[in-house]
Amino acid sequence: MAKITQKEPPLFKQIVTNNEEISPGVHVISFARNFDFVPGQVVKIGIDTKHPPRIYSICSGNHEEEARILFNIKEDGFLTPKMAAMIPGDSILVSAPYGSFLGTKEPSWWIAAGTGIAPFYSMFQSGLGDHKRLVHGAAYLNQFYFEDELAWALGDNYVRCCSREPSCDVFPGRVTDYLSGLESLPAVKYYLCGKALMVVEVRDLLIEKGVPYENILAEIYF
């Protein structure tokens, strides 16, 4: 029997329009949007055809003229140091959007760690922020990306959990510590985005607290 291999989606050349460092080692890179997408979807990004592309969530609204990608520099990586050095006019390779981690208008909780905030910010920018609770975990206070805008719009439904740096207006601990301290959880969908360990720990905790497995949707960042 012949082995069936999954074909990589084609990549298309895009011209960088902006590249901003929003926190130490964390960038938002932008390019003109010439595709439609559902908030929460991802694209593959590369800089040449010799090296495999990487997957990133779109971090902008689906009505904006530009598409944006949030990423942190991996010093030992190939792609992100080169992306971080790009200036307007440089080119990158981007696939068409795909994926099933899709934002909706129904009430739900968004739970993120680090740059896992990207798909939720896209959902928020696309007008899906009503009836949502956003729980964002980070090690340090400068890692709550887009916090001013989110805090103003979501108010008490925006919860920051900081594990290594104290502040009077953030929860002192990890996302799992915050969730563990809640007496009950509403019967809504729970969207999780972050590194694999965080997603697994939060998913298991939610199940222990009575959230049905089918109400938990996850996107893992590598």
Phi and psi in degrees as a GROMACS rama.xvg file:
@    title "Ramachandran Plot"
@    xaxis  label "Phi"
@    yaxis  label "Psi"
@TYPE xy
-70.9927  141.898  ALA-2
-77.7065  130.801  LYS-3
-95.6787  122.301  ILE-4
-110.331  143.075  THR-5
-78.8284  127.969  GLN-6
-79.7885  132.994  LYS-7
-67.1616  140.677  GLU-8
-66.4937  145.259  PRO-9
-66.4523  150.749  PRO-10
-108.72  142.987  LEU-11
-121.024  144.696  PHE-12
-70.6588  131.915  LYS-13
-129.664  146.101  GLN-14
-98.3412  126.251  ILE-15
-66.2026  130.706  VAL-16
-106.369  -22.646  THR-17
-161.269  152.939  ASN-18
-148.491  106.762  ASN-19
-118.124  130.978  GLU-20
-86.3725  109.009  GLU-21
-94.0971  -11.9823  ILE-22
-160.841  157.621  SER-23
-52.9361  117.789  PRO-24
77.9514  8.08477  GLY-25
-123.852  127.434  VAL-26
-123.97  156.445  HIS-27
-120.585  117.676  VAL-28
-107.339  140.419  ILE-29
-125.159  152.512  SER-30
-154.411  158.422  PHE-31
-61.2767  135.586  ALA-32
-90.4263  121.261  ARG-33
-123.554  30.0154  ASN-34
-145.272  158.111  PHE-35
-94.7275  152.963  ASP-36
-156.82  160.883  PHE-37
-98.5442  131.368  VAL-38
-54.0406  130.305  PRO-39
110.708  -17.2145  GLY-40
-75.0145  165.259  GLN-41
-118.553  166.067  VAL-42
-132.472  158.497  VAL-43
-96.5862  139.921  LYS-44
-129.054  136.328  ILE-45
-142.604  173.442  GLY-46
-121.433  -8.0384  ILE-47
-157.228  177.263  ASP-48
-95.2324  1.5156  THR-49
-90.7322  -24.5708  LYS-50
-114.477  143.087  HIS-51
-64.6785  141.559  PRO-52
-74.0446  164.901  PRO-53
-117.196  156.574  ARG-54
-95.5262  133.034  ILE-55
-137.623  141.293  TYR-56
-73.0163  143.431  SER-57
-69.503  137.982  ILE-58
-120.459  33.7721  CYS-59
-141.69  164.578  SER-60
-72.8037  155.143  GLY-61
-82.3253  6.25176  ASN-62
-113.578  2.64806  HIS-63
-84.1479  153.361  GLU-64
-73.6298  -27.2207  GLU-65
-109.469  150.668  GLU-66
-101.805  143.079  ALA-67
-128.62  148.737  ARG-68
-127.219  129.179  ILE-69
-96.9746  130.639  LEU-70
-150.864  153.863  PHE-71
-110.748  147.044  ASN-72
-74.3046  125.833  ILE-73
-99.6913  107.109  LYS-74
-58.7618  -31.693  GLU-75
-93.8022  6.94529  ASP-76
-90.8305  169.926  GLY-77
-92.3663  -44.388  PHE-78
-80.9724  -51.6761  LEU-79
-65.5542  -37.2609  THR-80
-60.977  -34.766  PRO-81
-74.021  -37.8923  LYS-82
-62.8693  -40.6501  MET-83
-64.0542  -27.3577  ALA-84
-87.8219  -3.1635  ALA-85
-72.1198  150.29  MET-86
-125.258  162.227  ILE-87
-52.6082  133.201  PRO-88
105.45  -23.2883  GLY-89
-69.0153  163.084  ASP-90
-119.989  146.287  SER-91
-128.886  166.898  ILE-92
-108.596  130.692  LEU-93
-135.214  136.958  VAL-94
-84.5007  170.571  SER-95
-68.1985  151.841  ALA-96
-67.7253  149.348  PRO-97
-157.128  175.686  TYR-98
117.814  160.861  GLY-99
-115.888  10.7552  SER-100
-88.573  82.9887  PHE-101
-112.979  132.487  LEU-102
-73  148.213  GLY-103
-135.696  173.801  THR-104
-86.4081  -8.85997  LYS-105
-71.2588  152.195  GLU-106
-57.1613  137.167  PRO-107
-164.601  168.671  SER-108
-108.195  135.032  TRP-109
-106.552  121.644  TRP-110
-123.325  118.929  ILE-111
-132.461  158.463  ALA-112
-133.23  134.628  ALA-113
57.3247  -132.796  GLY-114
-72.8971  -0.696384  THR-115
-64.1749  -4.07606  GLY-116
-70.4756  -17.8088  ILE-117
-53.4526  -53.444  ALA-118
-65.8797  -30.27  PRO-119
-72.9536  -34.921  PHE-120
-66.5281  -36.0158  TYR-121
-62.5848  -44.4296  SER-122
-61.9717  -44.4517  MET-123
-60.7225  -46.455  PHE-124
-67.1576  -18.3279  GLN-125
-94.394  9.29826  SER-126
87.2843  21.3529  GLY-127
-107.836  22.2969  LEU-128
-83.2059  -12.3232  GLY-129
-68.7856  141.555  ASP-130
60.58  34.0983  HIS-131
-119.908  149.652  LYS-132
-119.26  123.451  ARG-133
-106.997  121.132  LEU-134
-114.657  116.016  VAL-135
-119.438  124.038  HIS-136
-105.893  141.928  GLY-137
-154.391  160.777  ALA-138
-80.2734  -36.6242  ALA-139
-130.587  158.054  TYR-140
-65.6501  -27.0396  LEU-141
-81.263  7.96205  ASN-142
-104.899  10.2265  GLN-143
-91.914  81.3377  PHE-144
-67.3576  137.704  TYR-145
66.3944  21.9268  PHE-146
-64.374  -37.4283  GLU-147
-60.8099  -47.1148  ASP-148
-66.4381  -42.8351  GLU-149
-67.7308  -40.8554  LEU-150
-64.5205  -41.5104  ALA-151
-64.9366  -40.3998  TRP-152
-81.6437  -39.078  ALA-153
-97.4925  -19.7982  LEU-154
59.306  -127.754  GLY-155
-67.4548  -12.9783  ASP-156
-86.3115  9.08642  ASN-157
-113.712  111.055  TYR-158
-116.384  123.242  VAL-159
-104.231  131.252  ARG-160
-117.801  116.222  CYS-161
-117.542  122.407  CYS-162
-90.8112  -19.6248  SER-163
-125.989  -2.82926  ARG-164
-142.291  121.861  GLU-165
-81.0666  152.563  PRO-166
-158.816  152.377  SER-167
-70.3555  -19.3759  CYS-168
-114.504  20.4725  ASP-169
-128.24  155.419  VAL-170
-74.3975  130.634  PHE-171
-84.1273  87.4717  PRO-172
155.491  -173.153  GLY-173
-83.6491  168.895  ARG-174
-57.769  -41.0554  VAL-175
-64.1076  -34.1183  THR-176
-64.1461  -43.0176  ASP-177
-62.6024  -48.1423  TYR-178
-64.9366  -37.1871  LEU-179
-62.0913  -31.1592  SER-180
-81.8663  -4.13719  GLY-181
-83.4941  134.289  LEU-182
-69.5918  -36.5895  GLU-183
-150.356  162.084  SER-184
-125.926  142.884  LEU-185
-70.896  159.538  PRO-186
-85.7598  75.8387  ALA-187
-132.538  177.953  VAL-188
-80.1694  145.266  LYS-189
-120.412  120.084  TYR-190
-102.816  126.047  TYR-191
-118.33  134.277  LEU-192
-145.356  124.795  CYS-193
168.07  -165.179  GLY-194
-67.9951  159.649  LYS-195
-56.5021  -44.4335  ALA-196
-62.1947  -43.0131  LEU-197
-61.8144  -46.1678  MET-198
-61.6169  -45.1332  VAL-199
-63.9336  -45.1866  VAL-200
-63.829  -43.2291  GLU-201
-68.2088  -41.9799  VAL-202
-59.9666  -46.7156  ARG-203
-62.5871  -39.0444  ASP-204
-65.6915  -42.0253  LEU-205
-62.4765  -41.2808  LEU-206
-64.0978  -41.4533  ILE-207
-60.262  -30.9017  GLU-208
-88.2546  7.20237  LYS-209
98.3406  6.40578  GLY-210
-77.6727  125.17  VAL-211
-61.2474  142.826  PRO-212
-56.116  -37.8126  TYR-213
-71.1214  -10.8653  GLU-214
-91.1841  4.90358  ASN-215
-113.717  121.54  ILE-216
-117.336  136.38  LEU-217
-131.354  144.663  ALA-218
-129.795  120.027  GLU-219
-100.014  132.515  ILE-220
-97.6374  137.052  TYR-221
